[in-house]
Amino acid sequence: MKLATYLFKRLQQLGVDSMHGVPGDFNLTLLDYVEPAGLRWVGSANELNAGYAADAYARVKGIGAIVTTFGVGELSAINAIAGAFAERAPVVHIVGIPSRPMQDARINVHHTFKDGNFSRFAEAQALFTVAQARLWDPRTSADQIDECLRQCLHHSRPVYIEVPVDMVHAQIPDERLEQPLQLVSHEPTKSQDRLISKILDKIHSAKKPIIMMDGESRGIGIVQDVQDFSKATGWPTYVAGFAKGLLDETQPNFHGIYKAKFGEPEAEAFFKDADLILCFGPHFSTTNSFATTAIPNPATTISFSHNETVFQGELIRDSPAKYVVPKLLRAVDLSKAKAVYTTYPSLPRDTLLPLSEVPADAPLAQDRLWKLVGNFLRPGDILMAETGTSAYGSRIIPLPKHAQYFSCVTWLSIGYMLPAAQGAAMATEELIKASKLDSEVKNPRTILFIGDGSFQMTTQELATIVRHNLNVIVVLVNNDGYTVERCIHGKDETYNGISHWNYLKAPALFGASDDSYTATARTYGELQKVFGDEKLTDGQGLRMVEIFLDRDDAPPGPLFDYMEVQKAGNGILFEKEEEN
């Protein structure tokens, strides 16, 4: 078979059914093989959007892929690839590059610096990928492809594959596809068994244990293990923001995101008094740990990462969580674990606010909006919240069963969420067709809350959503510019302002039918009417709602505190911190 067929078929075996990307002259012949291999060609507005979409697609389905062209195309996508690396999304970046004879002759071709150097773009990509392959020899190309894909899945991070134009049609033995890709295996060691024994001793002697899960658990592949352990023990369970939506939030022992000093005092005191905290998949960036305040006490914490365990401050290498966690949790004496909390502690949980309890004529505001939004969600929905007030506000929404949640974590590239909504919705559509969703899930929707500033970054991807008739609801938060930046600095500066758009005309501009659902809400009464409209709740395709909030209004938590500093003196946040 042709090399291109082998590459795309291998990706299909791993779960990729849609290929994101943008055509360019060095990848055109490569793209000829996408649809014949059984994949759907998505076709994005630009490479950056395609990368964002492939990232979210990967988080839903386990792996995603993007095809770009040499130089200008791949560099356009590199910001998205870097974000996937930072937040562990397994994305395969395939780049069509000039032919081998053209490179050998150092021809001053377009998309270069006209100096005969064809390697500098690959050198840049290597900084943001865990494995790279330059397919130069048909005899070794299949091995290179398989190794790249193996590393992508093992690390849950992007990889980079270069395909020269004249290699697209190279012959690969057909029988290779008959053998499933062999993933990285693990060989147990005695030191790992000793570690598990030590951890079991801590678990069985704990008097005030806590379970805490973070978002790297998804890439490691231990989410279901943690869910089963939480349910079996009944121990109080918290998540970091990166892990919201990974566990069943309807369980009585689930207490939402641990916010430390920015949350409930009872939760912070409970963490300080805990004698054991089992932390799974930690990802402690400042933006995922409430400025490091939510990082649990090392003296009482055992954390499980991709390839190491930290046992109460002691780093133990070569103890991968994918192996250690399942074996550990199977060995726990559940009779002892269940007996720990004879009286369950009184700890707060996230709650909804009925719309009937809010004055209908009151203007929408951050302090109550997000507790109301949860009433609109149903099992299986994907709630997506763009970097900014949407991300910080939505963290308190209790999710229904089987719902998922995407929000800002570490990379914080504004504009990410709109293309990501396309990727997540497309992945969900494929899971529905393959009957891989729970039977309780009916007509799941991808619901995006995005600020007006972020929307202007990547709005073209509405066209891709419309083109593929994806089940997406976009709620545009119009707060007159970059409120999240105003919280940090320059509350009244012009650089935090944006152009005023007629946002609800965007669906029509990008190809939606004239009867596509659009609506506006400025008050709680208007919001209730919109959320109760069946055309919105049970419609198909793109629907869009614009809601209005005050430009200086921030949700409770860090952004609110930062804005109060700005209102008090209109100074730079960091200068205020230094003065204190």
GUTOR-956612 format. One record per atom (N, C-alpha, C): y, x, z. Coordinates in steps of 0.2 Angstrom, whole numbers, plus 5000, padded with zeros to 4 digits. Example, Ala and Ser with C-alpha at 12.3 -4.5 7.8 and 13.67 -1.06 7.14 Angstrom:
2
497250665039
497850625039
498450665039
498950645035
499550685036
500050645039
REM end
This chain:
580
499450045000
500050005000
500650045000
501250014998
501850054998
502150065005
502450125006
502750145013
503150085016
503550055012
504050005014
503549945017
503049925013
502649875015
502249885022
502049955023
501749975029
502249965035
502849985034
503349985039
503449915041
503549875037
503749805038
503149765041
502549775038
501949745041
501849765048
501949825050
501849855056
502249825061
502949815059
503349775063
503149705065
502949675059
502649605060
502149595065
501649645065
501149645070
501349655077
501949685078
502249695085
502649635087
502749585082
503149525084
503749515081
503949555076
504549545072
504449505067
504849445066
504749395061
505349395057
505949425059
506549415056
506849485056
507149505050
507449575049
508249565049
508549595053
509349595053
509549645049
510149645047
510449705043
510949675038
511149725034
511649725029
511449765023
511449735017
511249775011
511749835009
511549885006
511949945004
511549974999
511850014995
511450044989
510950084991
510950124996
510350164998
509750125002
509850065003
509250025006
509049965002
509349954996
509249894992
508449894990
508149944987
507449944986
507049934992
507249964997
506849945004
506849875005
507449845004
507549775006
507049725001
506949754995
506449714991
505749694994
505649734999
504949725003
504949685009
505549665011
505649625017
505249555017
505449515012
505149455012
504449455009
504249495004
503549495003
503049515008
503349555013
502949575019
502949515024
503249455023
503149395027
503749395032
504249435032
504849435036
505349395033
505749365038
506449325036
506949375035
507349375030
507949415030
508549375032
508849405038
509349365041
510049375037
510249435036
510849445033
511449435037
511749485040
512349475045
512949485041
513549475044
514249485041
514349555041
514149595046
514249665046
513649695050
513649765050
513149805053
513149795061
513749795064
513849795071
513549725073
513749675070
513449605072
512749605071
512449635066
511749635065
511449675071
511749725073
511449765079
511449725085
512049695087
512049645092
511449595092
511449565086
510949505086
510249535086
510049595084
509349625084
509249645092
509749665095
509649675102
509449615106
509849555105
509649495109
508949465107
508849475100
508149455097
507649495101
507749555102
507249605105
507149575113
507649555116
507549545123
507149475124
507249435119
506849375119
506149385117
506049415111
505349425108
504949495110
505349535113
504949605115
505149655110
505349645104
505549695099
505949665094
506449705091
506949685086
507049735081
507349725075
507349775070
508049765066
508349815063
508949805059
508849865053
509049845047
509149885042
509849895040
510049965039
510749975037
510650025031
511250045029
511250095024
511550165027
511450215023
511650285025
512350285027
512550325032
513250335033
513650275036
514050245031
514450195033
514150135037
513550115035
513150065038
512950075044
512550135045
512250155051
512750165057
513350195055
513850215060
514250145062
514250095058
514550035060
514050005065
513450015065
512949985070
512850025076
513150085076
512950135082
513150105088
513750075089
513950045095
513449995098
513149955094
512649905096
512049945098
511849995094
511250035096
511350065103
511950095104
512050125111
512050075116
512250015115
512149965120
511449945122
511049945116
510349935117
510049985121
510250045120
509950105124
510150095131
510750085132
511050075139
510650025143
510549965140
510249915143
509449895141
509149945139
508449945137
508249885133
508449885127
508249835122
507849875117
507249855115
506849895110
507049875103
507549905100
507749895093
507549955088
507249935083
507049985078
507649985072
507950045072
508550045067
508250085061
508150055055
507950085049
508550095044
508550155042
509150175038
508850195031
509150165025
509050185019
509450245017
509150305015
509550365014
509450385007
509950435005
509850464998
509150494997
508950494991
508350524989
508250594991
507650614991
507450684993
507750734988
507750724981
508050774976
508750774977
509050714978
509850714979
510050754985
509650754991
509850794997
509650864996
509150884992
508950954991
509450984987
509750944982
510250974978
510950974981
511050944987
511650944991
512250914986
512050864983
512550824979
513050794983
513650804981
514250774985
514250694983
513850664986
513750584985
514250544989
514350484988
514750444992
514450434999
514850405003
514550395010
514450465014
514750515011
514650585015
515350615015
515350675018
516050715019
516150755013
515650745008
515750785002
515650865003
515150875007
515050945009
514250965008
513850915006
513150925005
512750925011
513050905017
512750895023
512450825024
511850815024
511550745024
511250725031
511350775036
510950765042
511450745048
512050745047
512550735053
512450665056
512350615052
512250545054
511650535058
511150575056
510550565060
510650605067
510950655067
511150695073
511550645078
511950605075
512350565080
511850505082
511450485078
510950425080
510450455086
510350515085
509850545090
510150545097
510750535098
511050535105
510950465108
510750415104
510750345106
510050315105
509550355103
508850335102
508350375106
507750345107
507250385111
506750425106
506750405100
506350445095
506650435088
506550485084
506850475077
506250505072
506350475066
505850495061
506150495054
506150555051
506350565044
505750565039
505650515036
505050505032
505150545025
504850605025
504950655020
504250665016
503650655020
503050675017
502550615017
502350585012
501950525012
501250535016
501050595017
500450605021
500550605029
501150605031
501250605038
501750545040
501950505035
502450455036
502250395041
501550375039
501250325043
501250345051
501050405052
500950435059
501650435062
502150455058
502850455061
503150385063
502950335058
503150265060
502850245066
502150255066
501850225072
502050255079
502250325078
502450355085
503150335087
503550325082
504250295083
504150225087
503750185084
503650115086
503350115093
502850165094
502550175101
503050195106
503550235104
504050265109
504550205110
504750165105
505150105106
504950065111
504250045111
503949995116
503850025122
503650095123
503550125129
504150125133
504750145130
505350155134
505750095134
505650045130
506049985129
506750005127
506850055122
507450075120
507450085112
508050095109
508050095101
507650165099
507450155093
507250215089
507550215082
507450265078
507850275072
507350305067
507350265061
506850285055
507250295049
507250355046
507650365039
507150355034
507250315029
506850305023
507250325017
507050385014
507450405007
507250355002
507750344997
507650294992
506950314988
506750374987
506150394983
505550384987
505650374993
504950364998
504750294999
505250244997
505050174998
504450154995
504250184989
503650164985
503050214986
503150264991
502550304992
501950264995
501350294993
500750264995
500550285002
500350225005
500050235012
499350205012
498850235015
498150205015
498150135018
497850085015
497850015017
497550005024
497050045025
496650035031
496950045038
497550085037
497850095043
498150035047
498349985043
498549925047
498049885050
497349905048
496849865052
496749885059
497049945061
496949965068
497649945071
497649915077
498249895080
498549955083
499249955083
499550015086
499350025093
499150085094
498950115101
499550125105
499650095110
500250105115
500150165119
500650185122
500550245127
500150215133
499550255134
499150235139
499250275146
498950255151
499050285158
498450305161
498450365164
497850385167
497950395175
497650355179
497750345186
497650415189
497950435194
497950495198
497850475205
497550525209
497450515216
498150515220
498650545217
499250545221
499550475220
499450445215
499650375214
499350325219
498650335220
498350295224
498550305232
498750365233
499050385240
499650345241
500050345235
500750315236
500650235237
500150205233
500050135234
499850125241
499450165244
499150155251
499750155256
500250205255
500850215259
501250145259
501350125253
501750065252
501450005255
500749995254
500449945257
500449945265
500450005268
500650005275
501249975277
501749995273
502449965274
502449895273
502149865268
502149795267
501849755273
501249785275
500849745280
501149755287
501649795288
501949805294
502649775295
502949755289
503649735288
503749665292
504249665296
504449605299
505049565296
505449605292
505949565288
506049595281
505549575277
505549605270
505949565266
506149595260
506549555255
506249585248
506249535243
506049555236
506749555232
506849615229
507449615225
507249635218
507449605212
507249625206
507849635201
507849685197
508349705193
508049695185
508549705181
508349685174
507949735170
507849795173
507449845169
506649825170
506549775174
505849745175
505649715168
506049685164
505849655158
505549715153
505949765152
505749815148
505049855150
505049855157
504449885160
503849845159
503949775159
503349725158
503049705165
503449695170
503249685177
503549615179
503849575175
504249515177
503749465180
503149455177
502649405179
502349425186
502249495186
501949515192
502349505198
503049515198
503549505203
503549435204
503549385199
503549315200
502949295204
502449315202
501749295206
501849315213
502049375214
502049405221
502549365225
503149355223
503649315226
503449245228
503049215223
502849145225
502249145230
501849195229
501249205234
501449215241
501949265242
502149285249
502649235252
503049205247
503649165250
504249205253
504149265252
504749315255
505349295251
505949305255
506649295252
506649335246
506949305240
506949345234
507649335231
507849395229
508549405226
508449445219
509049435215
509049475209
509749505208
509749565204
510349585202
510649545196
511249555194
511449515188
511049525182
510849585181
510449595175
509749565175
509549545180
508849505181
508949435181
509549405182
509649335182
509249295176
508849245177
508549215172
507849235171
507649295174
506949315173
506449285178
506649265184
506249235188
506349155188
505949125191
505949045192
506449035197
507049005196
507548995201
507548935204
506948895203
506848835206
506448845212
506148905213
505748915219
506148915225
505848885231
506248885237
506448945240
506149005238
506349065241
506749105237
506949075231
507449115227
508149105229
508549155230
509249155233
509749175228
509649185222
510149205217
510249275217
510849295214
511149365214
511349385221
511149445223
511449475229
512049505227
512649485230
513349505229
513649545234
513249565240
513449605245
514149575248
514649615248
515249595252
515649545248
515449535241
515749485237
515449415237
514849415241
514449355242
514549325249
513949285250
513949255257
513849305263
514149295268
514049345274
513349345276
513049285276
512349275279
511849325275
511949325268
511549365264
511649435265
512249455266
512449525267
512149555273
512149515279
511949525285
511149535285
510849485281
510149485280
509849555277
510249575272
510049635269
510049695274
510649695278
510749755282
510149755288
509949695289
509449695295
508749705292
508649695286
507949705283
507649765284
506949765286
506649825287
506249855281
506149815276
505849835269
506149795264
506349825259
506649795253
506249825247
505849785243
505549805237
505949785231
506149845228
506649835223
506349855216
506249805211
505849815205
506349825199
506349875195
506749885189
507449895191
507649935195
508349945197
508749975191
509349945191
509849965185
510549965189
510650015193
511250005197
511950035194
512150015189
512850025186
513349995191
513950015191
514449985195
514549915194
514449895187
514549825185
513949785186
513449815188
512849775190
512649775197
513149805201
512949815208
513549795212
514049755209
514649745213
514949805216
515149855211
515449915213
515049955218
514449955217
513949995221
513749955228
514149905230
514049875236
513349845237
513049825231
512449785232
511849825231
511949895231
511349935231
511049935238
510349915238
510049915245
510049975248
509949975255
509950035259
509350075257
509450145255
508850185253
508350195259
508550195265
508150205271
507650155271
507750095269
507250035270
507050015263
507150045257
507050025251
506450065247
506050025244
505550055239
505650035233
505850075228
506050045221
505550075216
505450035211
504950045206
505350045199
505250105196
505650115189
505150135184
505350145178
504950155172
504450205173
504650265176
504150315177
504150355184
504450315189
504550345195
504650295201
504450315207
504550265213
504950305218
505450275221
505850305226
505650265233
505250305237
504950285243
505450305249
505850255250
506350265256
506750325255
507050345250
507450405248
507050455245
506350455245
505950515242
505750495235
505950535230
505850525223
505150545222
504750505219
504050515217
503950505210
503850565206
503850565199
503150535196
503150525190
502450505187
502150455190
502450405192
502150345196
502450285192
502250265186
502550215182
502450145185
502950105185
502950045188
502449995184
502350005178
501949965174
501249975176
501050025179
500350035182
500350025190
500850055193
500850055201
500949975203
501449945200
501649875203
501049825203
500749815197
500149765197
499549785202
499449855202
498849875206
499049865214
499749885215
499949875222
499949795224
500149755220
500249685222
499549655222
499049675219
498449645219
498049665226
498349725228
497949745235
498349725241
498849685240
499249665246
498749605250
498749615256
498349555260
498849505261
498749455257
499249395257
499249355263
498749355267
498749325273
499249355278
499249425278
499749455282
500449445280
500549445273
501149435270
501449375271
501049315271
501349255272
501449235279
501149275284
501249265291
501949295293
502249335289
502849365291
503449315294
503549265289
504149225291
503849155293
503649155300
503349085302
503949035302
504549055303
505149015302
505549045297
505649005291
506049035286
506749045288
507049105286
507749115288
508249065284
508749055287
509249015284
509749055280
509649045273
509949085268
510249045263
510849055261
511149015256
510849015249
510848965245
510648965238
511148935234
511148955227
511648925222
511548855222
512048815221
512048745221
512448715215
512348655213
512748625208
513248585211
513748565208
514348525210
514348465205
514148405208
514148345203
514848335200
514948315194
515548295191
515948235195
515548195198
515848135201
516248155207
516148215210
516448245216
517148275214
517348285208
517948315205
518448265202
519048265204
519548225201
519548225194
519448175190
519448175183
520048195180
520648195183
521248215179
521448285181
521048315185
521148385188
521048435182
521448485181
521348535176
520748575177
520448595172
519848645173
520148705176
519648735181
519848795184
519248835186
519248895187
518748945188
518348925194
518648905199
518348895206
517848845206
517848795201
517348735202
516948735195
517248755190
516948745183
516248765183
516048825185
515348855184
514848815188
515048785194
514548745197
514448675194
514848655190
514848595186
514448605179
514448665176
514148685170
513348675171
513148695177
512448695178
512148625177
512548575177
512248505176
512048495169
512348535165
512248525157
511648555155
511348605159
510748645157
510148605158
509648625154
508948595155
508448645153
507748635155
507248685155
507248715148
507148785148
507048815142
507748845138
508348815140
508948835137
509048915139
509448945134
509649015135
510449005136
510649025142
511349025144
511649095143
512149105139
512449165137
513149165139
513349225143
514049225145
514349295143
514849295139
515149355137
515549385143
515649455142
515949495146
516649465148
516849465154
517449435156
517349375161
517849335161
517749275167
517149235166
516849225160
516249185159
515649225162
515649285161
515049325164
515149325172
515649335175
515749335182
515649265185
515949215181
515849145184
515249115184
514849125178
514149095177
513649125181
513749175185
513249205189
512949165195
513349115196
513249065202
512849005200
512748995193
512448935191
511648935192
511348895196
510648885197
510348865190
509848905188
509548885181
508948845182
508848795178
508248755178
507648805176
507048775177
506448815175
506448835168
506148895167
506048925160
506748935156
507248925160
507948945156
507949025157
508349045152
508549115152
509249125152
509449195154
510149205155
510349275152
510849275148
511149345146
511849345148
512049405151
512749415153
512849495152
513449515154
513649585154
513349615159
513149685158
512749725163
513049795163
513049835158
513349895159
513749915153
513449905147
513849925141
514549885140
514549825141
515149785141
515549785135
515249785129
515549785123
515749715121
516449695122
516649625121
516549605114
516249545113
516149525106
515349525105
514949555109
514249565109
513949495109
514149445113
513749385114
513749335108
514249335104
514149285098
513649305093
513549365091
513049385087
512349385091
512449405097
511849395102
511549325102
511949275102
511749205102
511349195096
511549215090
511249205084
510549235085
510449305087
509849335088
509349295093
509649275098
509249245103
508949175101
509449135097
509249075095
508649075090
508749125085
508249145080
507549155083
507549205088
506949225091
506649165095
507049115098
506749055101
506449015096
506849005090
506548955085
505848985083
505749045082
505149075080
504549065086
504749075092
504349055097
504048985098
504548945096
504348865095
503848855090
503948885084
503548875078
502848905080
502848955084
502148995086
501848965092
502148905094
501948875100
501848915106
502348965107
502249015113
502748995118
503048935118
503448915124
503048865128
503248865135
502948815139
503048745137
502548705138
502448635136
503048595139
503348615145
503948585148
504548585144
504548635140
505148655136
505248615130
505748575129
505848525124
506548545121
506548555114
507248575111
507648615114
507448675116
507948725119
508548745115
509048745119
509748765116
509948835118
510348865113
510648935115
511348915116
511648915123
512248895125
512748955126
513248965123
513649025123
514349005126
514549045132
515249035134
515549105133
516049095129
516449155126
517149155127
517549205129
518249195129
518549205122
519149185122
519549185115
519649255112
519749305117
519849375114
519149395112
518649385115
517949415113
517749375106
517949315106
517749275100
518049305094
518649325094
519049355089
518649415086
518349455090
517949515088
517449505083
517049455084
516449445080
516349375077
516849335076
516749265075
516449255068
516349305064
516049295057
515349275058
515049295064
514349275064
514149205065
514749165066
514649095065
514249075059
514449115053
514249095047
513449105046
513149155050
512449165050
512149115054
512449085059
512149035063
512148975059
512648955055
512648895051
512148905045
512148965042
511648975036
510948965038
510748985044
510048975046
509948915051
510448875051
510448805055
510148815062
510448865066
510148875072
510448835077
510048825083
510248775088
510748805093
511348815092
511848855096
512448805097
512548805104
513248775106
513648835108
514248835105
514748885107
515348845111
515448875118
515948845122
516448905122
517048895119
517548945119
518048925125
518048985129
518548975135
519249005132
519648965131
520348975129
520748985135
520849055137
521349075143
521849115140
522049115134
522649145131
522649225131
522049245129
522049325129
521449355134
521549415135
521149455139
521249455146
520949395149
521049385156
520749435160
520149455158
519749505162
520149575162
520549595157
520949655157
521549645161
521849585161
522449565165
522249575173
521649555174
521449565181
521449645183
521249685179
521249755180
521949785180
522349775175
522949805174
523349765168
524049765169
524449735164
524449665164
524449625169
524449555169
524849525164
525449545164
525949515160
526149555153
525749605152
525949655146
525649615140
526049635134
525949605128
525249625125
525049685127
524349715124
523749675126
523849635132
523349595134
523349525131
523749515126
523849445122
523449455116
523349395113
523049395106
523349345102
523149345095
523449295091
523149225092
523549175091
523349105093
522949075086
522349055087
521949035082
521848955083
521748925077
521448855077
520648855078
520448865084
519748885085
519248835082
519348775083
518848725081
518848715073
519248745070
519248745062
518748805060
518548845065
518048905063
517448875060
517048835063
516448805060
516548785053
517048755051
517148735044
517248785039
517648835042
517848895038
517148935036
516748935041
516148975040
515548935037
515648875035
515148845031
514848785034
515048765040
514748705043
514948645040
514548585040
514748525037
515348495040
515648445037
516248415039
516148375046
515448355047
515348315053
515048355058
515048425058
514848465063
515248445070
514848445075
515248425082
515748475084
516348455086
516848495089
517148455094
517348475100
517748445105
518148485109
518648455113
519048495117
519048465124
519148505129
519248485136
519748525140
520148485143
520648515147
520548495155
520248435156
520148415162
519448405164
519248385170
518548375172
518348315169
518748265168
518548205165
518348205158
518748245154
518648265147
518048305147
517848355151
517248395151
516648345152
516748305157
516148255158
515948215152
516548195148
516348155142
516048195137
516248255136
515948305131
515248315133
515148335139
514448355141
513948295141
514248235141
513848175141
513748145134
514048185129
513948155122
513248185119
512848135116
512248155114
512248195107
512848185104
512948235098
512948305100
513248315106
513248385108
512548405112
512348365116
511748385120
511048385116
511048335111
510348335107
510448345100
511048365098
511148385091
510848445088
510848455082
510548515079
511148555076
510948625075
511448665071
512048685076
512548715073
513048735077
513548685079
513648685086
514148635089
514648675093
515248655093
515748695097
516248655101
516348685107
516848655112
517348705114
517948685114
518548725116
518748695123
518748745128
518948725135
519548765137
520048735140
520648775142
520748795149
520848855151
520948875158
521548915158
521848925164
522448965165
522349035164
522849065161
522749135159
522649185165
522849165171
522849215176
522249185181
521849145179
521349115183
520749155183
520449175188
519849215188
519349185193
518649185192
518149155196
518149195203
517949165208
517849205215
517449265214
517549315217
517249385217
517649435215
517449495212
517849545210
518449535206
518349495201
518949485196
519449445200
519349395204
519849365208
520249415213
519849455216
520149505220
520649555216
520449575210
520849615206
521449575204
521349515202
521949475200
522449465206
522249455212
522649455218
523049515218
522749575217
523149635217
523649635212
523549615206
524049615201
524549565202
524449505205
524949455207
525349485212
525149525217
525549545222
526049595220
525849635215
526349695213
526349715206
525949675202
525849695195
525749765194
525449795198
525249875197
524649885194
524449945194
523749965192
523249965197
522749935196
522249925201
522049985204
521950045200
521650105203
522150135207
522850125206
523350155210
523350115217
523250055217
523250015223
522650035227
522050055224
521450075228
521650145231
521950185227
522150255230
522550255236
523050205235
523550195241
523150175247
522650135246
522250115252
521750165255
REM end
